[in-house]
Amino acid sequence: MKFHYYKDTDSLYIDLSEKKSADSKEIARGVVVDFDEAGAIVGIDIDNASKIADLRRIESHSLPLKSPARKSRPSTKKKSRAA
């Protein structure tokens, strides 16, 4: 998912998919939903976005994301030798 804000038009586009839009429908004044050829939602365009939403921060909660695997780093601790 990608968020694109266009300051010159005060519009926010939320990309939900890499698929191209084949159809659009205005679902509320200034809110347009884009659909792919199969009818799945691929994006949402919001006009006057700064008047509708607080664009200063984005939060996410409880998203089903997998953490990226951490690469193991070589140890920097010196091994002690038993005498």
Secondary structure, 3 states (H helix, E strand, C coil): CEEEEECCCCEEEEECCCCCCCEEEEEECCEEEEECCCCCEEEEEECCHHHHCCCCCCCCCCCCCCCCCCCCCCCCCCCCCCC
